[in-house]
């Protein structure tokens, strides 16, 4: 980690006391043990979801899955390329005021996604914020604010898609439908308020957190994150935010094309033999990506399959077939994203001839978000 990054962390009071020692000497075995202990709950959660999802799975279902429409492979590839290409473009729109290049944003984003798929504790996001800050010509705080805005836009867009498909298939259960609509109102009102009043909200946010008792000091991190998000929204402006929302919708529609193409490619049908409509792919994309919010093993293994199965069962697909589709689409996403991101990471390291091992770089990352 560069000296500028360390100075910034120190300025916000989040520089771990052991950071200097980590930079000068190898991490101690005790710290490695603590990192391992932190990953165990996620592994246990993934194991539970896999057990719960695989209940009643019929091995004979494997015989019914075959490539029935090879032409849809083009749709699968197009959806994948569009989805992640647009994600990179959207992030570059947020980062270009710092002088970041589009090609650099694409490489860093894909590398961080690949790292999230194979490393615990969302280390890929930390690498994007801290390790690659010099490559992006930006401070970690600037990058963190754009990551927060990304998450807000994605959540709002996915909720919009869920509301739009709430009545497709069997329809979402009543309580779930109410929850989804509530999330839409809350997230929409929150984004709209932040967009319109990003400058005016700074003082009220500071006043609210200033009145908190000292025992709730950790909540001041939320204040820090909110202020960062407000600052980046203020710089982007109302027109820029509308354009970012349009891009977010295009990103998730492209990912829906990926799912829909996969469904057609292997001939997923309802239990009555009917074809699935676009509502099935939109709803599956939404629920599967919300599953990543559940703490679990790297790559969201377990919750992702459970969400895919639940979404397709709503659309009258046999549970075993729905589960198998979840496994197949997750395998494709893990292989394609990790493969592309890993290849870009290796090429960049060879080009730069970095001598510092990856694990040593990871060990120098902060223990938690600033």
C-alpha positions in Angstrom: 0.0 0.0 0.0 1.4 3.4 -0.9 2.3 6.1 1.6 -0.5 8.4 0.4 -3.1 5.7 1.1 -1.7 5.1 4.5 -1.8 8.9 5.2 -5.4 9.0 4.2 -6.3 6.1 6.4 -4.5 7.7 9.3 -6.3 11.0 8.7 -9.7 9.4 9.2 -8.5 7.5 12.2 -8.9 4.1 10.7 -5.3 3.0 10.3 -4.8 -0.2 12.2 -2.1 0.0 14.8 -0.4 -3.1 13.4 -0.3 -1.7 9.8 3.3 -0.5 10.0 4.4 -3.9 11.3 2.5 -5.6 8.5 4.4 -3.6 6.0 7.8 -4.3 7.5 7.4 -7.9 8.5 5.4 -11.0 7.6 2.0 -11.3 9.3 2.0 -13.5 12.4 0.4 -16.9 12.6 -2.2 -15.6 15.0 -3.5 -13.1 12.5 -3.8 -15.8 9.9 -5.8 -17.9 12.4 -8.1 -15.0 13.1 -8.8 -14.5 9.3 -9.5 -18.2 9.1 -12.0 -18.0 12.0 -13.8 -15.1 10.3 -14.4 -17.3 7.2 -15.9 -20.2 9.1 -19.4 -18.6 9.7 -19.7 -17.9 5.9 -18.7 -21.5 5.1 -21.3 -22.8 7.6 -24.0 -20.5 6.1 -23.2 -21.8 2.6 -23.3 -25.4 3.8 -26.7 -24.8 5.4 -28.2 -23.3 2.2 -26.8 -26.1 0.1 -28.3 -28.7 2.4 -31.6 -26.9 2.4 -31.7 -26.4 -1.3 -30.7 -29.9 -2.3 -33.4 -31.5 -0.2 -35.5 -33.7 -2.4 -33.2 -33.4 -5.4 -33.7 -36.1 -7.9 -30.6 -37.4 -9.8 -32.8 -38.4 -12.7 -33.2 -34.7 -13.4 -29.6 -34.7 -14.8 -30.8 -36.9 -17.7 -33.4 -34.3 -18.7 -30.8 -31.4 -19.0 -29.2 -31.3 -22.5 -28.3 -28.7 -25.1 -31.4 -28.3 -27.1 -30.9 -24.9 -28.8 -27.2 -24.2 -29.4 -27.9 -20.9 -31.1 -28.8 -19.4 -27.7 -25.1 -19.7 -26.8 -24.7 -16.4 -28.7 -27.3 -14.8 -26.4 -25.4 -16.2 -23.3 -22.1 -14.7 -24.5 -23.7 -11.4 -25.5 -25.5 -11.0 -22.2 -22.3 -11.8 -20.3 -20.2 -9.3 -22.3 -22.8 -6.6 -22.2 -23.5 -6.9 -18.5 -19.9 -6.6 -17.4 -18.8 -4.2 -20.1 -21.6 -1.8 -19.1 -20.7 -2.2 -15.4 -17.2 -1.1 -16.3 -18.5 1.8 -18.3 -20.8 2.9 -15.5 -18.0 2.9 -13.0 -15.7 4.8 -15.4 -18.5 7.5 -15.6 -18.2 7.8 -11.8 -14.4 7.8 -11.8 -13.5 9.9 -14.9 -13.4 13.1 -12.8 -10.3 11.6 -11.1 -8.7 11.0 -14.5 -9.2 7.2 -14.5 -9.1 5.5 -17.9 -11.9 3.2 -19.1 -9.5 0.3 -19.7 -8.1 0.6 -16.2 -11.6 0.6 -14.7 -12.5 -2.5 -16.7 -9.4 -4.3 -15.5 -9.7 -3.3 -11.9 -13.4 -4.1 -11.7 -13.0 -7.6 -13.3 -10.0 -8.3 -11.1 -12.0 -7.4 -7.9 -15.0 -9.5 -9.0 -12.7 -12.5 -9.6 -11.1 -12.0 -6.2 -14.5 -11.9 -4.6 -15.3 -15.3 -6.2 -12.3 -17.1 -4.7 -11.2 -15.1 -1.6 -13.2 -14.6 1.6 -14.5 -11.5 3.3 -15.1 -9.5 0.0 -11.3 -8.9 -0.3 -11.9 -8.0 -4.0 -13.7 -4.9 -3.0 -11.0 -3.9 -0.6 -8.4 -4.5 -3.3 -10.4 -2.2 -5.7 -10.5 0.5 -3.1 -7.0 0.4 -1.7 -4.6 -1.7 -3.8 -5.6 -0.2 -7.1 -6.1 3.4 -6.0 -2.8 4.5 -7.6 -3.7 2.8 -10.9 -7.0 4.7 -10.9 -5.3 8.0 -10.0 -7.8 8.4 -7.2 -7.9 8.3 -3.4 -9.4 5.3 -1.5 -12.2 7.5 -0.2 -13.2 8.5 -3.8 -13.3 4.9 -4.9 -15.2 3.9 -1.8 -17.9 6.5 -2.5 -18.3 5.2 -6.1 -18.6 1.6 -4.8 -21.3 2.7 -2.3 -23.2 4.5 -5.1 -22.9 1.3 -7.3 -24.6 -0.7 -4.6 -27.4 1.8 -4.1 -28.1 1.9 -7.8 -28.0 -1.9 -8.2 -30.4 -2.4 -5.2 -32.8 0.1 -6.5 -32.8 -1.3 -10.1 -33.2 -4.9 -8.8 -36.1 -3.9 -6.6 -37.7 -2.2 -9.6 -37.4 -5.4 -11.6 -38.9 -7.4 -8.8 -41.9 -5.1 -8.6 -42.4 -5.3 -12.3 -42.4 -9.1 -12.2 -44.3 -9.5 -8.9 -47.4 -10.9 -10.7 -45.6 -13.2 -13.1 -45.7 -17.0 -12.6 -47.5 -17.9 -9.4 -46.8 -14.4 -8.2 -44.7 -13.5 -5.2 -46.2 -14.4 -1.8 -48.3 -11.6 -0.3 -45.8 -10.7 2.5 -42.9 -10.8 0.1 -44.7 -8.5 -2.3 -45.4 -6.0 0.4 -41.7 -6.2 1.5 -40.5 -5.6 -2.1 -42.8 -2.6 -2.6 -41.7 -1.2 0.7 -38.0 -1.6 -0.4 -38.8 0.2 -3.7 -40.4 3.1 -1.9 -37.6 3.4 0.6 -34.7 3.0 -1.8 -36.4 5.2 -4.4 -37.1 7.9 -1.9 -33.6 7.6 -0.5 -31.9 8.0 -3.9 -34.2 10.8 -5.0 -33.5 12.7 -1.7 -29.8 12.2 -2.1 -29.8 13.3 -5.7 -31.9 16.5 -5.2 -30.5 17.5 -1.8 -27.0 16.0 -1.8 -25.5 19.4 -0.7 -28.2 20.3 1.7 -28.2 16.9 3.4 -24.6 17.1 4.7 -25.4 19.3 7.7 -28.4 17.3 8.9 -26.5 14.0 8.6 -23.6 15.4 10.7 -26.1 16.7 13.2 -27.9 13.4 13.6 -24.7 11.4 14.2 -23.2 14.1 16.4 -26.1 13.4 18.9 -25.3 9.7 19.2 -23.9 8.5 22.5 -20.2 7.5 22.6 -21.2 3.8 23.0 -22.4 3.9 19.4 -19.2 5.1 18.0 -19.1 2.4 15.3 -22.2 4.0 13.7 -20.0 7.0 12.7 -18.6 4.8 9.9 -22.1 4.9 8.4 -21.9 8.7 8.7 -18.6 8.6 6.9 -20.0 6.4 4.1 -23.1 8.6 3.7 -21.0 11.7 3.4 -18.8 10.1 0.8 -21.9 9.0 -1.2 -23.4 12.5 -1.0 -20.2 14.1 -2.2 -19.9 11.8 -5.3 -23.6 12.4 -6.1 -23.1 16.1 -5.8 -20.3 16.0 -8.3 -22.2 13.8 -10.8 -25.3 16.0 -10.7 -29.0 15.2 -11.4 -28.6 14.6 -15.2 -25.6 12.4 -14.5 -27.5 10.3 -11.9 -30.4 9.8 -14.3 -27.9 8.5 -16.9 -26.3 6.2 -14.3 -29.8 4.8 -13.5 -30.4 4.2 -17.3 -27.0 2.4 -17.4 -27.9 0.3 -14.3 -31.2 -0.8 -16.0 -29.3 -1.8 -19.1 -26.8 -3.7 -17.0 -29.4 -5.9 -15.4 -31.5 -6.3 -18.6 -28.3 -7.6 -20.2 -27.8 -10.0 -17.3 -31.5 -11.1 -17.8 -30.6 -11.9 -21.4 -27.8 -14.1 -20.1 -30.3 -16.0 -17.9 -33.0 -16.2 -20.5 -30.6 -17.5 -23.1 -29.4 -20.2 -20.7 -33.0 -21.2 -20.0 -33.7 -21.5 -23.8 -30.4 -23.2 -24.5 -31.1 -26.2 -22.2 -34.8 -26.1 -22.7 -36.1 -25.2 -19.2 -39.8 -25.6 -19.1 -42.6 -25.4 -16.6 -44.0 -28.7 -15.1 -46.8 -28.4 -17.7 -44.3 -28.2 -20.6 -44.8 -24.4 -21.3 -42.0 -22.1 -22.2 -40.7 -19.6 -19.7 -41.3 -15.9 -20.4 -39.0 -12.9 -19.7 -40.6 -12.5 -16.3 -38.9 -15.7 -15.1 -35.4 -14.5 -16.1 -35.9 -10.9 -14.7 -37.2 -12.3 -11.4 -34.4 -14.9 -11.1 -31.7 -12.3 -11.8 -33.2 -10.1 -9.1 -33.6 -12.7 -6.4 -30.2 -14.4 -7.2 -28.3 -11.2 -6.8 -30.1 -10.2 -3.7 -28.8 -13.5 -2.3 -25.3 -12.1 -2.4 -26.3 -9.9 0.5 -26.3 -13.0 2.7 -22.9 -13.6 4.3 -21.6 -16.9 2.9 -18.6 -18.6 1.2 -16.8 -16.8 -1.6 -18.9 -16.5 -4.8 -22.2 -16.7 -2.9 -22.3 -20.5 -3.1 -25.4 -21.7 -1.4 -27.6 -18.7 -1.2 -27.4 -18.1 -4.9 -28.6 -21.6 -5.7 -31.4 -21.3 -3.1 -32.6 -18.0 -4.6 -32.5 -19.4 -8.2 -34.5 -22.4 -7.2 -37.1 -20.3 -5.4 -37.6 -17.9 -8.3 -38.1 -20.6 -10.9 -40.4 -22.6 -8.6 -42.6 -19.5 -8.5 -42.7 -19.9 -12.3 -43.9 -23.5 -12.1 -40.6 -25.1 -12.8 -39.9 -28.5 -11.1 -37.8 -27.9 -8.0 -35.0 -30.3 -9.1 -34.8 -28.7 -12.5 -34.8 -25.2 -11.0 -31.9 -26.2 -8.7 -29.9 -27.7 -11.5 -30.4 -24.5 -13.5 -29.1 -22.5 -10.5 -26.0 -24.7 -10.3 -25.3 -24.4 -14.1 -25.7 -20.6 -14.3 -23.6 -20.1 -11.2 -20.9 -22.3 -12.6 -20.9 -20.2 -15.8 -20.7 -16.9 -13.9 -17.9 -18.1 -11.6 -15.9 -19.6 -14.5 -16.3 -16.7 -16.9 -15.8 -13.8 -14.5 -13.0 -15.5 -12.5 -11.3 -16.6 -15.8 -11.4 -13.1 -17.4 -10.6 -11.2 -14.2 -7.8 -13.7 -13.3 -6.3 -13.5 -16.7 -6.3 -9.7 -16.7 -4.7 -9.7 -13.2 -1.9 -12.0 -14.3 -1.2 -10.1 -17.5 -1.0 -6.8 -15.6 1.3 -8.2 -13.0 3.6 -9.7 -15.7 3.6 -6.4 -17.5 4.4 -4.4 -14.4 6.8 -7.0 -13.2 5.7 -6.7 -9.6 7.8 -8.6 -7.2 5.4 -8.3 -4.2 3.4 -11.5 -3.8 -0.4 -11.3 -3.9 -0.8 -12.7 -0.4 1.5 -10.1 1.0 -0.5 -7.4 -0.7 -3.7 -8.8 0.8 -2.1 -8.9 4.3 -1.4 -5.1 4.0 -5.1 -4.3 3.4 -7.0 -2.7 6.3 -8.8 -5.1 8.6 -12.1 -3.3 7.9 -13.6 -0.6 5.7 -12.6 3.0 6.5 
